[in-house]
Amino acid sequence: MRTKKLTMVAAAGIATVLALAGCASNSDSGSAGTTPQAGTTTQTGDTAGSASAGGGDTSAGAGSGDGASSDAAGSGDAGSSAGAGSSGGADTSAGAGSGPMTSVQLPKKDKYVIGYSQSNNAEPYRAQLNTQLEYYVKQHPNLQLLPIADAAQDSARQVSQVQQFIQQKVDVLIVSPNESDPLTPPVEQACAAKIPVIVLDRSVNTDCISAFIGGDNVAIGKAAGDLAVKLLPQGGNVVELRGIMSNQPQIDRDKGFRDAIAANPNIKIVKDQDAKWLKEDATKVMQQWLQSGTKIDLVYAHNDPMALGAYLAASGANKQNDIKFIGIDGLAIPDGGIRAVENGQLAGTFVYPTGAKEAVDTVMNMVDGKEFSSKQVLPTTAVTKDNAAKVYAEYDFSNK
């Protein structure tokens, strides 16, 4: 079937945070332009935002897209707009955006095999993504998920894993890239083998994929920056704990945050460092900063584990009450960001949906011969102490 070139539609990013009264203290994504591979058809146009994964829907605000995020596929930029809607004065949600509609022609068979290459199982966000993906696949007797391949932050290993799935002739390939550049050639190899590819969370530098599913990290970074401005009305010193420097999510979360704090020239980023998305690395970096005598008023971490690692280091120095902490991910797990907000460790976090449900829904649309959005930008919810318990209950996956 002939492939039509997609015209990407950049949607406006949402980044709204409400004030956090009374808070004393406080996995990941570059969006990709996509053009379906051989065996797909396309109809341009936007669709309504999809529901977020994790067992609950978030309220819709304005549409967000990869407009605010930068990516090598060449999508256009769009500014962020304020979103409306709150619950109890604390809950705000950014609406999902979508790209052109497309379809994939899968052969009729009794069982469809899915291969999934995960960038790093050790990160709590990715472990939760795995759990959710396994759950949603099991809801469909005609789907089979092969054992999830863990790249363990090793791009060369992930390239090999993807190539192995191609050799196994899986029916659908799902990839959460560790890094965009190294994963682009094997993804193109899958496309050439006429295997539909769904990319979760981080972009690859090719337009042959069937669907991209992820959040708007520039919008999330801007929301975190807006929160920092509210927490530091008189200004102050901020330290930033980044993910992996070559990851598009850390690039976008940094950009959005810096754009937002520019509203207050008295807020300065005095230190920033790569902590590889890991709590242990963040603890060590924060300890070094504190030992050097750096005055720190607020920590902005690109995910909750790093924010909590910084909090642990501050607690060891008895400075946890003097510093505010902001994270991203908002996982509804006992040691996740939502509970940390409830407990007063984090001033706020932002739910970054896993995309697991949307990925399985997209596979089923392929199986059923139905159209689906080639780019699904998922909503985020700001988590504050006021709404943390409600958001936790909404996204809790422990009873699934």
C-alpha positions as CSV (number, residue, x, y, z in Angstrom):
1,M,0.0,0.0,0.0
2,R,1.3,3.4,-0.9
3,T,2.5,5.7,1.8
4,K,1.5,9.3,1.9
5,K,3.8,11.9,3.4
6,L,2.3,13.3,6.6
7,T,2.0,17.0,7.3
8,M,2.9,17.4,10.9
9,V,0.6,19.6,13.0
10,A,2.2,21.4,15.9
11,A,-0.2,21.9,18.8
12,A,0.1,24.4,21.5
13,G,1.8,23.2,24.7
14,I,0.2,23.6,28.1
15,A,2.1,24.6,31.1
16,T,-0.1,25.8,34.0
17,V,0.6,25.6,37.7
18,L,-1.4,27.1,40.5
19,A,0.1,28.6,43.6
20,L,1.1,26.3,46.4
21,A,0.0,27.6,49.7
22,G,1.6,26.3,52.7
23,C,4.2,24.0,51.1
24,A,7.3,24.4,53.1
25,S,9.5,22.0,51.2
26,N,9.8,20.2,48.1
27,S,10.5,9.6,32.6
28,D,10.6,11.9,29.6
29,S,10.3,13.1,26.2
30,G,11.2,14.6,22.9
31,S,8.4,14.6,20.4
32,A,9.0,13.3,16.9
33,G,7.5,14.1,13.6
34,T,6.2,10.9,12.1
35,T,5.5,9.6,8.6
36,P,4.0,6.1,8.4
37,Q,6.1,3.4,6.9
38,A,5.2,1.2,4.0
39,G,1.9,-0.5,4.6
40,T,0.2,2.6,6.1
41,T,-2.2,5.2,4.8
42,T,-2.7,8.7,6.1
43,Q,-5.4,11.2,6.5
44,T,-4.3,14.6,7.7
45,G,-6.2,16.3,10.5
46,D,-6.4,16.5,14.3
47,T,-8.3,14.3,16.6
48,A,-9.4,14.7,20.2
49,G,-6.9,14.1,22.9
50,S,-6.6,10.6,24.3
51,A,-7.0,9.5,27.9
52,S,-3.9,9.2,30.0
53,A,-2.4,5.9,31.0
54,G,-2.2,4.7,34.6
55,G,-5.8,3.9,35.3
56,G,-7.5,7.3,35.1
57,D,-8.4,10.1,32.8
58,T,-7.2,13.6,33.3
59,S,-9.4,16.6,32.6
60,A,-8.8,18.2,29.2
61,G,-7.4,21.6,28.8
62,A,-6.1,23.1,25.6
63,G,-4.3,20.9,23.1
64,S,-0.6,20.4,23.5
65,G,1.8,19.1,20.9
66,D,5.5,18.7,20.3
67,G,5.3,22.3,19.3
68,A,7.3,23.4,22.3
69,S,9.8,20.7,22.1
70,S,12.8,20.6,19.7
71,D,13.6,17.5,17.7
72,A,15.8,16.5,14.9
73,A,12.8,15.4,12.7
74,G,12.1,19.1,12.2
75,S,8.7,19.7,13.8
76,G,7.8,23.3,14.2
77,D,7.7,25.2,17.4
78,A,4.6,26.5,19.1
79,G,4.3,28.5,22.3
80,S,2.6,27.4,25.5
81,S,-0.8,28.7,26.4
82,A,-2.4,28.8,29.8
83,G,-4.8,25.9,30.5
84,A,-8.0,26.3,32.5
85,G,-9.6,23.9,34.9
86,S,-8.8,23.0,38.5
87,S,-10.0,20.8,41.2
88,G,-10.1,22.3,44.7
89,G,-7.9,25.1,43.4
90,A,-4.9,22.8,43.0
91,D,-5.3,20.4,40.2
92,T,-4.5,21.5,36.6
93,S,-4.2,19.4,33.6
94,A,-2.7,19.9,30.2
95,G,-4.8,18.5,27.4
96,A,-3.6,15.9,25.0
97,G,-2.8,16.7,21.4
98,S,-2.7,14.6,18.3
99,G,-1.2,14.4,14.9
100,P,-2.5,13.3,11.5
101,M,-4.5,10.1,11.3
102,T,-3.0,7.0,9.8
103,S,-3.5,3.3,9.5
104,V,-1.4,0.1,9.3
105,Q,-2.4,-3.0,7.3
106,L,-1.5,-6.0,9.5
107,P,-2.2,-9.5,8.1
108,K,-5.0,-11.5,9.7
109,K,-3.8,-14.0,12.2
110,D,-4.7,-15.5,15.6
111,K,-1.8,-14.0,17.6
112,Y,0.1,-10.8,17.2
113,V,3.6,-10.7,18.7
114,I,4.9,-7.4,20.2
115,G,8.5,-6.7,20.9
116,Y,9.4,-3.9,23.4
117,S,12.8,-2.5,24.0
118,Q,13.0,-0.4,27.2
119,S,15.8,2.1,27.7
120,N,16.3,1.3,31.4
121,N,14.3,-0.9,33.7
122,A,16.0,0.5,36.8
123,E,14.2,3.8,36.6
124,P,10.9,3.7,38.6
125,Y,9.0,5.5,35.8
126,R,10.1,2.8,33.3
127,A,9.4,0.0,35.7
128,Q,5.9,1.3,36.0
129,L,5.6,1.6,32.2
130,N,6.6,-2.0,31.9
131,T,4.0,-3.1,34.5
132,Q,1.2,-1.1,32.7
133,L,2.2,-2.4,29.3
134,E,2.1,-6.0,30.5
135,Y,-1.3,-5.4,32.1
136,Y,-2.9,-3.8,29.0
137,V,-1.5,-6.4,26.6
138,K,-3.0,-9.2,28.8
139,Q,-6.5,-7.6,28.3
140,H,-6.3,-8.8,24.6
141,P,-6.0,-12.6,24.1
142,N,-4.8,-12.1,20.5
143,L,-1.7,-10.1,21.7
144,Q,1.5,-11.6,23.0
145,L,4.3,-9.4,24.5
146,L,7.7,-10.9,24.4
147,P,10.0,-10.5,27.4
148,I,10.8,-6.8,27.7
149,A,14.3,-6.1,26.6
150,D,16.2,-3.9,29.1
151,A,18.9,-1.7,27.5
152,A,20.1,-0.6,30.9
153,Q,21.0,2.9,29.5
154,D,23.3,1.2,26.9
155,S,22.4,2.3,23.4
156,A,24.6,-0.3,21.7
157,R,22.7,-3.0,23.7
158,Q,19.4,-1.5,22.7
159,V,20.4,-1.4,19.0
160,S,21.2,-5.1,19.3
161,Q,17.8,-5.8,21.0
162,V,15.9,-4.0,18.3
163,Q,17.7,-5.9,15.6
164,Q,16.9,-9.2,17.4
165,F,13.2,-8.3,17.4
166,I,13.5,-7.6,13.7
167,Q,15.1,-11.0,13.1
168,Q,12.3,-12.6,15.2
169,K,9.8,-10.9,12.8
170,V,7.6,-9.5,15.5
171,D,4.3,-8.1,14.3
172,V,4.8,-4.7,16.1
173,L,7.9,-3.1,17.6
174,I,7.7,-0.7,20.5
175,V,10.8,1.3,21.5
176,S,11.6,3.7,24.3
177,P,14.9,5.0,23.0
178,N,17.9,5.4,25.3
179,E,19.3,8.0,22.9
180,S,17.8,9.2,19.6
181,D,20.8,9.1,17.2
182,P,22.0,5.5,17.8
183,L,18.4,4.1,17.7
184,T,17.5,5.7,14.4
185,P,19.2,3.2,12.1
186,P,17.7,0.1,13.7
187,V,14.3,1.7,13.7
188,E,14.7,2.4,10.0
189,Q,15.7,-1.3,9.6
190,A,12.4,-2.3,11.2
191,C,10.5,0.0,8.9
192,A,12.3,-1.5,5.9
193,A,11.2,-4.9,7.1
194,K,7.6,-3.6,7.2
195,I,7.3,-3.9,10.9
196,P,5.2,-1.1,12.4
197,V,7.1,0.9,15.0
198,I,5.6,2.7,17.9
199,V,8.1,5.1,19.7
200,L,7.3,5.9,23.3
201,D,8.5,9.0,25.2
202,R,11.8,9.8,23.3
203,S,12.1,10.6,19.7
204,V,14.2,9.0,16.9
205,N,15.5,11.0,14.0
206,T,13.4,9.4,11.3
207,D,9.9,9.9,10.0
208,C,9.2,6.2,9.1
209,I,7.6,5.3,12.4
210,S,3.9,4.5,12.6
211,A,3.2,6.4,15.8
212,F,4.9,8.6,18.5
213,I,3.4,8.6,22.0
214,G,4.7,10.8,24.8
215,G,4.4,14.0,26.7
216,D,5.3,17.6,26.0
217,N,8.5,18.1,28.0
218,V,8.9,21.7,27.2
219,A,5.5,22.4,28.6
220,I,6.2,20.3,31.7
221,G,9.5,22.1,32.2
222,K,7.7,25.4,31.9
223,A,5.2,24.3,34.4
224,A,8.0,23.5,36.8
225,G,9.5,26.8,36.2
226,D,6.2,28.6,36.8
227,L,6.1,26.8,40.1
228,A,9.6,27.9,41.0
229,V,8.7,31.5,40.3
230,K,5.8,31.1,42.7
231,L,7.9,29.5,45.4
232,L,10.7,32.1,45.1
233,P,8.8,35.4,44.7
234,Q,11.9,37.3,45.9
235,G,14.3,35.3,43.8
236,G,16.9,32.8,44.9
237,N,19.5,30.2,43.9
238,V,18.4,27.2,41.9
239,V,20.3,24.0,41.2
240,E,19.2,21.8,38.4
241,L,19.6,18.0,38.2
242,R,19.4,16.8,34.6
243,G,18.8,13.4,33.1
244,I,21.2,12.2,30.4
245,M,22.6,15.1,28.5
246,S,21.9,13.6,25.1
247,N,18.3,12.7,25.9
248,Q,15.7,14.9,24.3
249,P,13.5,15.0,27.5
250,Q,16.3,16.6,29.6
251,I,16.9,19.1,26.8
252,D,13.2,20.0,26.7
253,R,12.7,20.1,30.4
254,D,15.7,22.4,30.8
255,K,14.4,24.7,28.0
256,G,10.9,25.0,29.4
257,F,12.1,25.6,32.9
258,R,14.6,28.3,31.9
259,D,12.0,30.0,29.8
260,A,9.6,30.2,32.7
261,I,12.0,31.4,35.4
262,A,13.1,34.3,33.1
263,A,10.0,36.0,34.4
264,N,11.9,36.7,37.6
265,P,15.5,37.9,36.9
266,N,16.4,37.4,40.6
267,I,16.1,33.6,40.2
268,K,19.5,32.2,39.2
269,I,20.5,28.7,38.2
270,V,23.8,28.5,40.0
271,K,24.6,24.8,39.4
272,D,23.4,22.2,37.0
273,Q,24.6,18.6,36.3
274,D,23.7,15.4,34.7
275,A,22.6,12.8,37.3
276,K,21.4,10.2,34.7
277,W,17.9,10.1,36.0
278,L,19.0,8.1,39.1
279,K,18.4,8.8,42.8
280,E,21.8,7.6,43.9
281,D,23.7,9.9,41.4
282,A,21.6,12.8,42.4
283,T,22.3,12.3,46.1
284,K,26.1,12.4,45.4
285,V,25.8,15.5,43.2
286,M,23.7,17.3,45.8
287,Q,26.1,16.3,48.6
288,Q,29.0,17.8,46.6
289,W,27.1,21.0,46.1
290,L,26.2,21.4,49.8
291,Q,29.7,20.5,50.9
292,S,31.1,23.2,48.6
293,G,29.1,25.8,50.4
294,T,26.8,26.6,47.5
295,K,23.7,28.5,48.8
296,I,20.6,26.6,47.5
297,D,17.0,27.8,47.7
298,L,15.4,25.4,45.3
299,V,16.2,22.1,43.5
300,Y,14.7,21.4,40.1
301,A,15.2,17.8,39.1
302,H,14.1,16.4,35.8
303,N,12.5,13.4,37.5
304,D,11.3,12.5,41.0
305,P,14.0,10.0,41.9
306,M,16.6,12.7,41.4
307,A,14.5,15.2,43.4
308,L,14.3,12.7,46.2
309,G,18.0,11.9,46.0
310,A,18.7,15.7,46.5
311,Y,16.2,15.7,49.4
312,L,18.1,12.8,51.0
313,A,21.4,14.7,50.7
314,A,19.8,17.8,52.2
315,S,18.4,15.8,55.1
316,G,21.8,14.5,55.8
317,A,23.1,18.0,56.1
318,N,20.0,19.1,58.1
319,K,19.0,21.6,55.4
320,Q,15.9,19.9,54.0
321,N,13.6,22.6,55.5
322,D,15.6,25.4,54.0
323,I,15.3,24.2,50.4
324,K,12.3,23.5,48.1
325,F,12.3,20.6,45.8
326,I,10.5,20.1,42.5
327,G,10.4,16.9,40.5
328,I,8.7,15.3,37.4
329,D,7.0,11.9,36.8
330,G,4.3,11.8,39.5
331,L,4.2,8.1,39.9
332,A,1.4,6.6,42.1
333,I,3.8,4.2,43.9
334,P,4.7,4.2,47.7
335,D,8.1,5.8,47.1
336,G,7.1,7.9,44.1
337,G,6.7,11.7,43.7
338,I,3.0,11.9,44.5
339,R,3.5,10.5,48.0
340,A,6.6,12.7,48.4
341,V,4.4,15.7,47.8
342,E,1.9,14.5,50.3
343,N,4.6,14.0,52.8
344,G,6.0,17.5,52.3
345,Q,9.3,16.3,50.8
346,L,8.6,17.8,47.4
347,A,6.8,21.1,46.8
348,G,5.4,19.7,43.6
349,T,5.7,17.2,40.8
350,F,4.0,16.7,37.4
351,V,2.4,13.5,36.2
352,Y,4.2,12.2,33.1
353,P,1.9,9.5,31.6
354,T,3.6,6.3,30.6
355,G,1.7,5.9,27.3
356,A,1.3,2.2,27.9
357,K,-2.5,2.2,27.4
358,E,-2.2,4.3,24.3
359,A,0.4,2.0,22.9
360,V,-1.7,-1.1,23.3
361,D,-4.8,0.8,22.0
362,T,-2.7,1.8,18.9
363,V,-1.7,-1.9,18.4
364,M,-5.3,-3.0,18.6
365,N,-6.2,-0.3,16.0
366,M,-3.6,-1.9,13.7
367,V,-5.1,-5.3,14.3
368,D,-8.6,-4.1,13.7
369,G,-7.6,-2.1,10.6
370,K,-8.7,1.2,12.3
371,E,-7.2,4.6,12.0
372,F,-5.1,6.0,14.8
373,S,-3.2,9.2,15.5
374,S,0.4,9.2,14.3
375,K,1.4,11.5,17.1
376,Q,-0.2,11.3,20.5
377,V,0.9,14.0,23.0
378,L,-0.4,13.0,26.4
379,P,-1.7,15.3,29.1
380,T,0.1,16.2,32.4
381,T,-1.3,17.0,35.8
382,A,0.3,19.3,38.3
383,V,0.5,17.6,41.7
384,T,0.4,19.8,44.8
385,K,-0.2,19.0,48.5
386,D,-3.8,20.0,48.0
387,N,-4.6,17.4,45.3
388,A,-1.9,14.7,45.9
389,A,-4.2,12.2,47.5
390,K,-6.8,12.5,44.8
391,V,-4.2,12.2,42.0
392,Y,-2.6,9.2,43.7
393,A,-6.0,7.4,43.8
394,E,-6.6,8.3,40.2
395,Y,-3.3,6.8,38.9
396,D,-2.8,4.0,41.4
397,F,-2.1,0.8,39.5
398,S,-1.5,-1.5,42.5
399,N,-4.9,-3.0,42.3
400,K,-4.7,-3.9,38.6
